[in-house]
Amino acid sequence: MSIRKLIATTLLTLFLAGCGMSPDERTATATAAAPTSTATSTPVPSPTPFQCLDYQQSVLLLVEDVYLKPLEEAFQVYSADLCREGYRVLIESNRYETPQEIRIHLADLYFNQPELGLAGLIFVGDFPHPYQQVLYKYANQPDTIQESISLQYYADLDGEFIKTEDYQPANGETPLGEPIFDLHQGKTDWEIWISVIPAYQGDPELTRDALQRYFLKNHAYRTGETDLPPTYLMIMAYDASTKDDYQLILDLTTQGNLNWTSLDRTGEKQLIFLDNPVNSQSEDAGYQALGKGVADFTLIFDHGSVGALGLIIPPWLEENQIQTTFLYTHSCSIGNLDNQYAILTQILHHPNSLVLFAVGNTAPSGEFCTNEEGPPSAVIPAGLLAGESIGSSLLHHINLPLIKPWNETPETCVATKVLYGDPTLKLQGLE
């Protein structure tokens, strides 16, 4: 096998499949102290009550009851912002005790009340988790079975989710949670997108403050107060040991399946960081750039665990900024909502972070996979650059037919993906 083909295979294995961390790699405990940032926040402005009458689609917020009253003004501002963009915001107390009850309610809104045009659901605070058992087939690795949170149970409202008679828990003892299913069949397209703005570190007061911060920075972005360059930053956990290795990576990131260059709307030099012998754009320098606000869209292809995303661990968050609006990752387990300290939750909520939307995984898994229109690096930016929301762009990509080899194990491409934040957001500054 040629070195070029070998490196390409290694990259695909790292970025699209196995991304767990070995004991001698960077590790972090999935716990954190309360943030010590001294950053202050401006009170949420009090809006004039209104009723959104002119809208094309609706967004449902299912809010943990304890946060409804404290966030009342923030929700009013958010509803007004979205109404101006063509959405009606439906806010309900999350009174449901099981995922089955929530799915029935969503199906009623979507199929029986089409005038609402339900686009998606955002969970605010804690909510019931559904689970799925998924078979993973990785190149040059043995097949594995994993159980994890699978929010596609809420996104596909007319498909069949089944626990078969011969189901066996992956750990050999008890299922990870209930309900759990190992078969997804029938009409498997997603009707709506699902996102989470979760509880923060298991503390209602910290969560209340974090939610206030989140909706404040959401409003700031929509009103043009957040000013980040309209381009992208790419950080990669790959050591290009030779100039030829480095050139191969550049080829993949400017012409191949990792080509996100269309997100650069400045025409300037690409911001691609990995350890290499050619220049100073190392992986560490990429994380430093993340704190300097060099791009509104950041892609991190690095190792992950429930408590770490590459270099980003709780102590790092206390000392550094994350200045980007959209954060797209391939990293394993960073969005495991069963752990109150999941690093993606901390990234969304920390006072040092400007992130409003993020993509991760609830378990060890990889990319959204390549479909008939191309890889995510082509399909998702195309929608964004056409003025679509990030949620609409992702939903379009997810519902396109996959090509080989991904169409042979489609659940590995979507079952454990998790969206954080607000999928109604769009790129700014488009002509």
C-alpha positions in Angstrom: 0.0 0.0 0.0 1.4 3.4 -0.9 2.1 5.9 1.8 -0.5 8.3 0.4 -3.2 5.6 0.6 -2.1 4.4 4.0 -2.2 7.9 5.4 -5.6 8.5 3.8 -6.9 5.3 5.3 -5.5 6.3 8.7 -7.2 9.7 8.5 -10.6 8.2 7.6 -10.3 5.8 10.5 -9.4 8.5 12.9 -11.9 11.1 11.8 -14.8 9.0 10.6 -14.7 6.1 13.0 -12.6 5.2 16.0 -11.9 8.3 18.1 -11.5 7.1 21.7 -8.5 8.0 23.8 -5.9 5.6 24.9 -4.5 5.8 28.5 -1.3 7.6 27.5 -3.2 10.3 25.5 -4.6 13.4 26.9 -7.1 12.5 29.6 -9.5 14.4 31.8 -11.9 13.5 34.6 -15.5 14.2 33.7 -15.9 16.5 36.6 -15.5 20.2 37.0 -15.5 23.0 39.6 -17.9 25.9 39.3 -16.5 28.4 36.7 -14.3 31.1 38.2 -14.5 33.5 35.3 -15.0 37.1 36.4 -16.9 37.9 33.2 -20.0 40.0 33.8 -23.2 39.8 31.8 -25.7 42.5 30.9 -29.3 41.8 32.2 -31.6 40.4 29.6 -33.6 43.3 28.1 -37.3 43.3 28.9 -39.4 43.0 25.7 -42.8 44.3 25.0 -45.2 41.4 25.1 -46.3 40.4 21.6 -48.0 37.6 19.7 -46.2 36.2 16.7 -48.8 36.1 13.9 -46.7 36.0 10.7 -44.5 32.9 10.7 -43.7 30.0 8.4 -42.4 27.4 10.9 -42.5 26.7 14.7 -39.9 25.7 17.2 -40.9 23.9 20.4 -39.0 24.6 23.7 -39.6 21.9 26.3 -38.4 23.5 29.4 -37.7 21.9 32.8 -40.3 23.5 35.0 -37.9 25.0 37.5 -36.5 27.4 34.8 -39.8 28.6 33.3 -40.3 31.6 35.6 -36.7 32.7 36.0 -36.2 32.7 32.2 -39.6 34.3 31.3 -38.0 37.5 30.0 -35.2 35.7 28.2 -37.8 33.5 26.4 -39.8 36.7 25.5 -36.7 38.2 23.8 -35.9 34.9 22.1 -39.5 34.6 20.8 -39.4 38.1 19.4 -36.0 37.5 17.7 -37.3 34.3 16.1 -40.6 35.8 15.1 -38.6 38.4 13.0 -36.9 35.4 11.3 -40.1 33.5 10.5 -40.5 31.2 13.5 -43.1 30.9 16.1 -41.7 29.8 19.5 -43.9 27.4 21.4 -42.8 27.2 25.1 -44.1 24.3 27.3 -43.2 22.9 30.7 -41.5 19.5 30.2 -44.1 17.7 32.2 -43.5 14.4 30.5 -42.0 11.5 32.4 -41.0 9.2 29.6 -39.5 9.5 26.1 -42.6 7.7 24.7 -44.9 10.5 25.9 -42.7 13.2 24.4 -42.6 11.4 21.0 -46.4 11.0 20.9 -46.7 14.8 21.6 -44.2 15.7 18.9 -46.0 13.4 16.4 -49.3 15.1 17.2 -47.9 18.5 16.6 -46.1 17.5 13.4 -48.8 15.3 11.7 -52.1 16.6 13.2 -51.3 20.3 13.4 -49.5 20.9 10.1 -50.4 24.6 10.2 -47.6 24.9 12.9 -44.9 23.8 10.5 -42.9 22.2 13.4 -39.2 22.5 12.5 -37.6 21.2 15.6 -37.5 20.8 19.4 -35.0 22.3 21.8 -34.9 20.7 25.3 -34.0 23.2 28.0 -32.7 21.6 31.2 -33.0 17.9 32.0 -35.3 15.6 30.0 -35.9 11.8 29.6 -33.3 10.0 27.5 -34.0 7.3 25.0 -31.3 4.8 24.2 -30.2 2.7 21.2 -27.9 -0.3 20.6 -25.8 0.3 17.5 -23.5 -2.1 15.6 -20.3 -0.4 14.5 -18.1 -1.6 11.6 -14.8 0.1 11.5 -12.1 -0.3 8.9 -9.4 -2.7 10.2 -11.1 -3.0 13.5 -13.4 -5.6 15.0 -17.2 -5.0 15.0 -18.4 -3.6 18.2 -21.9 -3.1 19.8 -22.5 0.1 21.8 -25.5 1.4 23.7 -25.9 5.1 24.0 -28.4 8.0 24.2 -30.0 8.3 20.7 -32.1 11.5 20.2 -33.1 10.4 16.7 -36.0 8.7 18.6 -37.5 12.2 18.9 -36.4 13.2 15.3 -38.0 10.4 13.3 -41.6 10.5 14.2 -43.0 7.8 11.9 -40.2 5.2 11.9 -40.3 2.0 14.0 -38.0 1.7 17.1 -38.1 -1.9 18.3 -36.4 -3.9 21.1 -36.2 -7.3 19.5 -36.7 -10.6 21.4 -33.0 -11.6 21.0 -31.7 -8.2 22.3 -28.7 -8.6 24.6 -27.3 -5.7 26.6 -23.9 -4.6 25.3 -22.3 -4.8 28.7 -23.7 -8.3 29.4 -25.6 -7.2 32.5 -28.3 -4.5 32.2 -29.3 -2.0 29.5 -27.7 1.4 29.8 -31.2 2.9 30.2 -34.9 2.7 29.2 -36.5 2.7 26.8 -33.8 1.0 24.7 -34.1 -0.4 21.2 -31.8 -2.3 18.8 -33.8 -2.0 15.6 -34.8 1.1 13.7 -36.8 0.4 10.5 -39.6 1.6 8.3 -39.6 5.3 7.4 -36.3 6.3 8.9 -36.0 9.9 7.7 -36.0 12.6 10.3 -39.1 14.8 10.3 -37.6 17.4 12.7 -34.3 18.3 14.2 -33.7 17.8 18.0 -31.3 19.9 20.1 -30.4 20.4 23.8 -29.5 23.3 26.0 -28.9 21.0 29.0 -28.6 21.4 32.7 -25.2 22.6 34.0 -23.1 20.6 36.4 -26.2 19.3 38.2 -26.9 22.6 39.9 -30.2 24.5 39.4 -28.7 27.8 40.2 -25.7 27.4 38.0 -28.0 26.1 35.3 -30.3 29.1 35.6 -27.4 31.5 35.3 -26.0 29.5 32.4 -29.3 29.6 30.6 -29.5 33.4 31.1 -26.1 33.7 29.6 -26.9 31.5 26.7 -30.0 33.4 25.6 -28.2 36.7 26.1 -25.4 35.8 23.8 -28.0 34.3 21.4 -29.7 37.7 21.2 -26.3 39.5 20.8 -25.5 37.3 17.8 -28.9 37.9 16.1 -28.6 41.7 16.6 -25.1 41.9 15.2 -23.3 42.5 18.5 -21.1 39.4 18.0 -18.5 40.3 15.4 -16.4 37.3 14.4 -14.6 36.9 11.0 -16.8 35.1 8.4 -14.4 32.1 8.0 -13.6 28.8 9.5 -10.9 27.4 11.8 -9.9 23.7 11.5 -7.9 21.9 14.3 -6.8 18.4 13.6 -5.2 15.7 15.9 -2.8 14.5 13.2 1.0 14.7 13.2 2.3 15.3 9.7 5.8 14.1 10.2 7.1 15.0 6.7 6.4 17.7 4.1 4.7 15.1 2.0 2.4 14.1 4.8 1.5 17.7 5.4 0.8 18.2 1.7 -1.5 15.2 1.7 -3.5 16.7 4.6 -3.8 20.0 2.8 -5.1 18.1 -0.2 -7.7 16.4 1.9 -8.7 19.7 3.6 -8.9 21.7 0.4 -10.0 19.2 -2.2 -11.0 16.0 -0.5 -13.7 14.8 2.0 -12.4 17.2 4.7 -12.8 20.2 2.4 -14.7 22.9 4.3 -13.1 25.8 2.4 -16.4 27.1 1.1 -17.1 28.4 4.7 -14.3 30.9 4.2 -16.1 34.1 3.0 -13.0 36.3 3.3 -10.7 34.9 0.6 -7.8 34.8 3.0 -5.4 32.1 3.9 -7.0 28.9 5.3 -6.8 28.5 9.1 -5.9 24.8 9.2 -3.9 23.7 12.3 -2.1 20.4 12.8 1.4 19.4 14.0 3.7 19.6 11.0 7.3 20.3 9.9 6.4 23.2 7.6 5.0 26.1 9.6 3.9 27.2 13.0 0.2 26.3 12.6 0.4 23.4 15.1 -2.5 21.8 16.9 -1.6 23.8 20.0 -1.6 27.0 18.0 -5.0 26.1 16.7 -6.5 26.0 20.2 -4.8 29.3 20.9 -6.4 30.7 17.8 -9.8 29.5 19.0 -9.4 31.9 21.9 -8.6 34.8 19.7 -11.9 34.9 17.8 -10.4 34.2 14.3 -13.5 32.5 12.9 -17.2 32.2 13.3 -17.2 28.4 12.4 -14.7 26.0 14.1 -14.1 22.3 13.2 -12.3 20.2 15.7 -11.2 16.7 14.5 -9.5 15.6 17.8 -9.7 12.8 20.3 -12.6 13.0 22.7 -14.0 11.6 25.9 -16.9 12.6 28.2 -14.5 15.0 30.0 -12.2 16.3 27.2 -12.3 17.6 23.6 -8.7 17.6 22.6 -6.9 20.2 24.8 -10.3 21.5 26.1 -10.8 20.2 29.6 -12.3 22.0 32.6 -9.1 23.7 33.8 -8.4 24.9 30.2 -11.8 26.5 30.1 -11.1 28.5 33.2 -8.0 30.0 31.6 -9.0 30.3 27.9 -11.7 31.7 25.7 -13.7 29.9 23.1 -14.6 32.6 20.6 -16.6 31.0 17.9 -20.3 30.7 17.2 -20.5 27.3 15.5 -18.5 24.3 16.8 -18.5 21.1 14.7 -16.7 18.0 15.9 -16.2 14.3 15.2 -15.1 13.6 18.7 -16.3 10.6 20.8 -18.6 10.9 23.8 -18.2 14.6 24.4 -22.0 15.0 24.4 -22.8 12.1 26.7 -25.8 13.7 28.4 -25.9 11.0 31.1 -22.9 12.8 32.6 -23.7 16.2 34.1 -20.1 17.3 33.4 -20.0 16.3 29.7 -17.4 18.6 28.1 -19.7 19.8 25.3 -22.2 21.0 28.0 -19.5 22.9 29.7 -18.3 24.4 26.4 -21.8 25.6 25.6 -22.5 27.1 29.1 -19.1 28.4 30.3 -18.8 32.2 30.8 -15.7 32.1 28.6 -17.5 30.7 25.6 -19.3 32.3 22.7 -20.5 29.0 21.3 -24.2 29.0 20.3 -24.4 25.7 18.4 -22.3 22.6 18.6 -22.3 19.0 17.1 -20.9 16.1 19.0 -21.6 12.4 19.9 -23.2 10.7 22.9 -20.9 7.7 22.5 -17.8 6.6 20.6 -18.7 7.3 16.9 -17.8 9.5 14.0 -19.1 11.5 11.1 -22.5 12.1 9.6 -21.2 10.1 6.6 -21.2 10.7 2.9 -24.5 10.7 0.9 -25.5 11.1 -2.8 -24.8 14.8 -2.7 -21.4 14.4 -1.1 -19.7 14.5 2.3 -20.9 16.7 5.2 -18.1 19.2 4.3 -19.9 19.8 1.0 -23.6 19.4 1.8 -23.8 21.3 5.1 -22.0 24.5 4.0 -24.0 24.6 0.8 -27.2 24.9 2.8 -25.7 27.5 5.1 -24.3 29.6 2.3 -27.7 29.5 0.6 -29.1 31.2 3.8 -30.5 28.1 5.5 -30.3 27.5 9.2 -27.8 25.1 10.6 -30.7 22.8 11.6 -32.2 22.8 8.1 -28.8 22.1 6.5 -28.1 19.2 8.8 -31.6 17.7 8.4 -31.2 17.9 4.6 -27.9 16.1 4.8 -29.2 13.4 7.2 -32.2 12.6 5.0 -30.3 12.0 1.8 -29.5 8.4 0.7 -26.1 7.2 1.8 -23.5 5.7 -0.5 -21.3 2.7 0.1 -19.9 1.7 2.5 -21.9 3.9 4.8 -25.3 2.8 3.5 -24.5 -0.7 4.9 -24.6 0.5 8.5 -26.6 3.8 8.4 -27.3 3.9 12.1 -23.6 4.4 12.8 -23.9 7.7 11.0 -26.7 9.3 12.9 -27.9 7.4 16.0 -25.5 8.9 18.5 -25.1 12.4 17.0 -26.3 15.2 19.4 -27.0 18.8 18.6 -26.4 21.5 21.3 -27.8 25.0 21.3 -30.0 26.6 18.7 -30.4 25.0 15.3 -32.3 28.0 13.9 -29.1 30.0 13.7 -27.7 31.1 10.4 -24.4 32.4 9.1 -24.2 36.2 9.3 -22.9 38.5 6.6 -24.2 36.6 3.6 -25.1 38.8 0.6 
